[in-house]
Amino acid sequence: MAVLQIATQPFADQRPGTSGLRKKVKVFQQPHYLENFVQSIFSAIPDRAGQTLVLGGDGRFYNREAIQTILRMAAANGWGKVIVGRGGLFSTPAVSTVIRARHAHGGIILSASHNAGGPDHDFGIKYNTANGGPAPEKITDAIWAASKTIQGYQTLDSADADIDQDGEFLLGDMRVEICDPVAEYVELMARIFDFDALRRLLQGPFRMRFDALHAITGPYAHEIFEKRLGAPAGTVVNGVPLTDFGGGHPDPNLVYAKSLADHLFAEDAPDFGAASDGDGDRNMILGRQFFVTPSDSLAVLAAHATAIPAYRQGLKGIARSMPTSQAADVVAEALGIAHYETPTGWKFFGNLLDAGKITFCGEESFGTGSDHIREKDGLWAVLAWLSVIADTGQSVADIVTQHWRHFGRHYYTRHDYEELPAEIGEQIIQTIIAQLPILPGQTLAGRSIITADDFTYTDPIDGSTSTHQGLRLLFADGARLIFRLSGTGTEGATLRIYHEYLEKDTQRQQQDPQRALRDLIRLGRDLARMESLTSRKAPTVIT
């Protein structure tokens, strides 16, 4: 098999975002586009020769074609071995698991996460390092730099490999292993959680529903909940991964997982409901007629961590992304452990996890995880919640409301304005930036502003600095108003506005968050000049 040297030219739009490179499928299908980016990844890893790479994706449209391209290029670029999930499938948490378990040099994940799939929708690719986590900025910057100067890429002159049968074979001089994408991840979950206690819960009168949204977690959920834990058949719905996610949007929130939410808010609702996203790293948690915000979920799990065998000795610390509510901070202070505030992006938790500073971490964008891997983990969060339910014997609603009574309720909501013209999104941000110097000391929405800034993060482990990570208004009473452009979309800009305040009065903890936060919501829209700049009278998604 000959190694081919293919001449190419740079594409100007291959700068990795928060989680790798995400574009429309048609963009990736351009001649040389995927190959350029893959070669740029390999160029940023000069010590790759003879090393092991893990490869897989969430099964969305173009996944199988991309797998074949990457295999040929990996063989031509000197990798020693590539471990591929059968059928080209791997959840993001499973890739992190296998990288760590097999001591691989890194992994390539093919996913656009919670974005829609299909020929007219989204595709994505990102590189994870040897710790199992997303590449830090020094590597993504190197990938981007390589993409701007690339003149050629190497690939193997070979036919497509059979990725549907377990086993090993040679591709040129490189060994390829096709493996069960589920097995190693499930075994890790069995070591973390008390599967015997969870079997007793799920084989009793307790009822749950898990909606895999026709995304990657279906096979994992069938294996764990129905086969290993004995939940009745039908507990997992939409469990077959489809290239277009069944025409749905694999985003586990109240808008895109509406059928699950409707089921949990029905008269005969089960006790517990959960969903995950396209690549399996996000989660949504519901009780009977009760929605758990991701911020509350992190805080509740931290407060009950010792109910899970792997965390019986307690937590080392907790980290959350800056826009995530401060509920976890309150728990950390009560437990006497450290807490950290990072920019959005799971890669920012990696150094804290590797240094042993934290055990749990989470983001308000439905991401929760621990030090067992270096990615957020949807099914881990579901198993953690089931463990708390089994330990306390309480319903989801009772667990959360009891948490509020003890720690206070952080009223919280995020308003997303999706697919804004990019120039309008930037104009909104610049409009707010221009106001930051004059806002401290002012009283707005009945609250005194003490800080107005553009969040900058200095990593406490390596001293690296990340700037322009979101605009913050911090109020004297602890309330917060945050503005941020999202880096995970592929079309236009998504403006996210976050609103939060802490209510300690137990008599005022049962309000609708939209009502409780209405003054902050109005202020956020006014400061951003939403209606005059966008003509939008309401957000696209409210969580």
N, C-alpha and C positions, 0 to 999 in steps of 0.2 A: 504494500500500500504506500503510494507516494505522498510525501508532504507537499502541498501546493502553497505557493506564495501568491496571494491575490492582492493586486494593487487596489487602493481605495482612496477616498478623500474624506476629510472630517465632516461630520454633521454638527451644526451649531447648537443643537438643542439637547445635548446628552449630559447635561449637568444633573447628577443624582439629587433627588429631593430628600424628604424626611426618611423615606424608606426605599431607596433605590431609584430606578428610572421607570416611570410610568407614562405610557402614551396610548393612543388608540392603536388597535391591532393593525390597522392599515399603515400606520407609521412604521411599526416593526417589520411589516412585510415588504417595505422598500428594499431594493437590492442593497446589500452590504450593511443595512442599518443595525440589525441584531449583531452581526459579526463584528462590526466596529466596536460596539460596546463591550462584547465579550472579550475581544482582544485587549481593550483598554483595561478591563478587570485583570486579565492575566499579566499585562505589563506592569500593573501596580503591585504584583506579587512576584518579585524577582527570585524568591527562594522556593518556587513551586516545583522544581524538577524532582521527580520521584515521589512526590507527596500524594496524599489521598484527598480527594474532593467528594463531597456529598452533593447530590443533584436531584431535584424534584420540584413539583409545583402543585397548584391546587386543582389542576385538571381543566382549567378554563380553555376556551378556544385559543389555538396556536401553541398550547403547551407541548403537545407531542412533537410538532415540527421543531420547536426550539430545543427540545431535549436532544434530538438527532444532531442539530447544528453544533450544540455545545460539546457533545461527545466527540465529534470529529475534531473540533478545535482543541479540546483538552488533550487528545492524543497527539496532535501536531505540536502542542506547546509544552510537552515534556511531563505532564502529570503522570504519576506512577499508577494510580488507581482511581476510578470513579465509582462510588456507590450510588445506585439509582433505585428509587422506589418503584416497585412493580407498576407498569403502565405509565411510568413517569410521574407517579403521584407521591407526594409527601406533604403533610401539614407543616406549617412553619415551626410549631413547637417540636414536631418529630425530627425535622432537620437539625435543630439545635441539640436535641437529645442524641442523635446518632453522631454528630460531630464530636460531642463530648465523650460519648461512650467508646467510640472507635479511635479517639485521638487523631481525628482528621485535621488537615491543615486549614480547611474552611469548607464553605458550601455555597452553592448558587441556588436561590429560591426563585421560582417563576410564579409570580402572583401580582395582581393589582389589589390584593387584600379585599376590602369591602366594596370595591367598585364593580359595576356590572360587567358581565362577560358576554362574548359572542363576537361575530365578525365585525360588527359596527361599534363595539364597545372597547374595553380596556385590557391591556396586558402590562406586565411589569417584570422586572428582574432586579435582584439585589444580591450582594455578596455578604456572607457572614464569615467571621474570622474563627480562629482556632478555639476561642472560648465559647463558641456557639452563638454569639451575638452579632447584631448588625455591625457592619464595618464602621469604625469611628471616622470622624471628619478628616483626619489626616490621610486615611486611605481613600475615602470618597473624593477628596480633593485631588489625590493622585490619579484616580480613575478619570476624573473630569479633565485634568491636564493632559493625560494621554489621549483622550478622545479628540482634543483640539489640534493635535499634531500628527495623528495617525496617518501613515502612508500605505500600509499594507497589513494583512493578517494571514495567519497560517491555519490551514485546515488539511484534513486527511482526505485523499481520494478514495472514498469507500462507500459501500451501500449502507442503507439504514440498518441499524442494529435491532435485534429482537429484544424489546424491553418488556415483554408481557409474560416471560417465563423466568421463574427464579433460577439462579445459577450464575456461573462465572464464565467469561470468555475473554479472548484477547481482541483488542481493536488496535491494529498496529502493534506497538510495543507496550501499550497501556492495558492493564487489566480492568475489566468492567464487571461489577457485581450487581445483579438484579436481586433485590431483597423484598421481603414483606414490609410494606411501609408502616404497618401498624404495630408489629410485635414488640419492638424495643421500647416504644413509647408506653405501651400498656404495662409492660413489666416495671417501668419506672414509676408509673402511677400506683401500682400494687405495693411498691416499697414505701411510698410516701403516706398512703392512706390505709386505714383499717378496713379492708374489703369485707371482712366478716361482719363488722358493724353495719356497713352499707348494705350488705345482703339482707340482714335482718330488717333494715328499714324498707328496702324496695320490695321485699317479698311479703310485707305485711299490708295493712290497709292503706298505707301511704301511696299516693298516686302522683306521677310526674309525667311531663311531656318535654322532650328535647327536639327542637326543630333545627335540622342541619342545613336547611335552606338550599338543598341540592348542591352543597359545597363539600369541601374536603373532609369535614369532621364526620360525615355519615358513617363510613366504615369503622372509624375509631369509636363512635358512640354505640353502634350496634355491638361491637366487641365488648366494650366496657359495661354498658348499662344492661343490655339484654343477655349477653352470653356469660360474662364474668360475674355480674351482680344479680342476675336472675329477674330483672324487671320484665313485666309481661311484653310479649311481642306487640309491636305497635307503639311502644313508649317513644321510640325514635321515629320521627316523621320526616319526609323529604330527605331520606338518608342515602340516596344514590347520587354521587357527584355527576353533574351534567356540564357540558362545555359552556352552556349559556345560563346555568343555574336555574333552569326551568323557566326562563324568561323573567325571573325575579331579580331583586337587588340584594346581594348577600351581605346585608348590613344589619346587624342585630340591634335594631332600635324600634321604638314604638310605631314608626312610620313604615319601615320596610319589612318588619316582622309583625305586621298588623294581625295576621291570622292567628299567630301564637298569642299575642296580647288579647285579642278578642276571646280566644279560648279560655285564657286565665281569668278574664273578667266576666265570664258567663255564669249563669246560675249554678250549673253543675261542674264548675271548674275543678281541675285537679289541685293538689296541694302545692305543686311546685312546677315552674316552667323555666326553660332556658333555651338559648339559641347561640350559635356561633357564626362567624363570618366566612368569607371566601376561603381564606387560608388557615383558619382555625385558631387564630391568636386572640380574637376578641370574644366577649361574652355579654349576654344580657340575662339578668336574673329577675324572675317574677315569682311572687307568691300568689295565693288565691286573692284576686282583686287587689293586688299590691305590686307596684313597680319599685325596684331597688335601683337608685341611681348608682352609677359606677363609683362615684366618690364615696358614697355611703358603704358600698360593697367592700371597698378596700379597708375602710375604717372598722367595719363589723368583723371582717375576717381577721384583722390584726388583733382586735379585742378578744377574739375566741381562738387564737392560733393554737393554744395548747390542747385543743380538742383533737388536733391532727397529730398522729404519732411522730411524724418527721420534725415537728416543731414543739414537742413536749417540753423542751428545755427553755423555751421562750425565744423571742426575736432579738436579733442584734441591733436592728434599726429599721426604719421605714423611709422610703422615698416616694415622692409623687411629682408629676409634672406640674409646672407653675400654674397652668389654668385649672388643674384639679382642685376641688374644694379642700379647705384646711381641716376637714374632719379627721383625717389620719394623723395630723399633727397633734391634735388634742389627745388622741389615744396614746400616741408615742410619749407625750409628756406625762400622762397618767402612769404609764408603764416604766417611766424613767429611762427611756432609750432615745437614741438620737433620731432626728428626722431631717430630711433633706428635700430641697425644692430645686428641680432641674428644668431645663427646657423640654418642650414636647419632642418626643422621639425616644424610642426604647434604648437606642444606643447610648444615651446619656446615663442610663442606670448601670451600664456594663462595668465601669471602673469601680463604682461603689460596691457592686456585687463581688467582683474579683478580689477586692481588698478586704472583704469580710465586714464591711461597714453596715450593710443592710441585709435583711432576709426577705421582706415583702416590698413590693413596689407596684405602682399603678398609675393609670392615666384616666382622665374623665371620658376619653373616647372609647370606653368599654374595653379597656385593657387592664388586666390584673395578672400578677405573677409572683414568683419567688426565686430563691437562689438555686432551685433545682435545675434550671436551664437559664439561658440568657435571652429569652424572648418572652413576651406576654403569652399567656396560655389559657385559651378559652375553656377547655375541658378540665384543666386543673382547677379553675375557679368554680366550675359547677360541682366537682367532687368536694371542694373545700366547703361550699355551702351545704351540701348534703351531709357532710361530716358535722357541721355545727348544728344542723337540724337533728341529726341522730343523737348528738351529745346532750342537747338541751331539752329535746322533746317538745320544742315550741314550733309554732308556725313562723313563716318568714315575716309576716306582719308583726307578730309579737316580738320577735328577735330585734327587729329594727326599731320599733317604737320604744322598747325597753332601752335600747342603745341611746336613743335621743334623750330619754328621761335622765340617763346617767351622765352623758357627755354634752348634751345640747344638740339641737338640730341645725345643721348647716343647710338652710334653704339655698337651692342651687338650680340654675337652668342655663342651658346653652342654646343660643339662637343662631342657626346657620343660614346664610344667604348664599345659595349655591349658583354657580355658573354666571357670575357677574363678569362683564367685560374686564379683562385684566387691568386695563388702564383706569377703570372706575374703582376697582378694588384698591389699587395703589393710591388713587386720589383720596379715597376715604382715610386710609392710613396716614397719609401726609397731612390731611386736614386735622386729624387728632394730634399728630406729632407737633404741629404748629401751636396747639393749645397747651401742651404739657408744661411749659415754663410758668404759665400764669394760673394754673389750676390749684396748686397747693395753697391752702389757707382759705379757699372759697368754700362756701356751703351750697351744695347742690343736692336736690332730692332729699332735703332735710338732713344731710350729713356733711360733716366737715372733712375735706380732703387733706390728708397729711402728706401723701406722696403721689406724684404723677411722673412715670418714667417709662423708658424702653428697657425691658428686662435684659440684663447681662448676667451670664453665669460663668463663674470661675470654678473649674473642676477641682475639688479638694484633694484629689489623688495625684493628678499629673500637672495641675496648674494651668491647663489650657483654658482659653476664654472663648465663649460663644456670645456674640452680640446680636441685637435686633431680634429678640426671641418673644416679643409680644409687648403690647402697651398696657400698662397697669395704672389704675386709679385705686389707691388704698385709702380707706376712710378711717376716721378716728374710732368708730365703733366696731372696727374689724371687718366691715363690709368691703367687697372688692368688685371692680368692674374692669374687665379685660377685653382687649381687642386683638385679634390675630388673623392673619391670612394663612389658610391651610396649605400645606405642601403635599397633600396626598391626592389631589384631583388631577384630571388630565385635560379638562376643558374650562377655559376661563379662570376665574378666581372664586374661592369660597371664603367669605368673611365670616368669622365666628366671634360672637359676643358672649362673654361669660358673666354671670351675675351671681353674687353670693352674699349672704349675711347669716350670722349665728344667732339663733333664738334659744335662749336658755329657759324661758318661761314655759313650763310644761303645758300650761293652759293655751298656749299659742303655737303648739307644734303640729297641729293637724290641718293647717291651711293648705290650699292649693298653691304650689310654688309660684305659679304665674301671677296669682293674686298677691301673695306675700312679697313678691319682688317687683311689683308693677312700677314703683317709682324708679327703681334702678333700670328697669327695662326701658322706660320712657326716656330716661337720661341717656342711656346708651344710644338709642336711635337718634336723639337730638344731637349729641356730640358728633356722631358719624354723618349727620345730615342725610339719613337713609332715603327719605322720600324725595328730597330735592335732587339727590345725585343718582338715584336708581329707580325711582317711581315704584319701589317695592313697598307695599303697605303691610306686609307680614313676612316672616322668615319662611324659608323652604322647609326646614326641619327644626322642631323644638324637642330638646331632650333635657 
